[in-house]
């Protein structure tokens, strides 16, 4: 079975996240990489509401194979896992622009797909976490 990988903050796991991860899982044996607190703060300009251990525990409790991302090289997991498919959320931007270059530099070949949204006017973390 192909290996798939998905990334996110998952600060308050909601139906939009479940839709994204279930869609990603349809592309292979899925590993979910949860953003570290320091990374969230750097990318979003604020700390997550829930710490990385709580966010990781939510995904594991929901039945996903989830791990914490790297505190250093954000792309290290790609070299470790060698995924066949990288699944991006519809609005995911952090660390995505360089993905094709990073894959080529590391001698990796993975299909990069952008998944559709599930009711983004309702299930979007920035709206739910106000």
Secondary structure, DSSP 8 states (H G I E B T S, - for coil): --EEEEEE--SS--HHHHHHHHHHHTTSEEEEEE--HHHHHHHHSS--SS-HHHHHHHHHHTT--EEE--SS-TTHHHHHH--SEEEE-TT--TTTTTHHHHHHHTT---EEEE---SSTTTS-HHHHT-
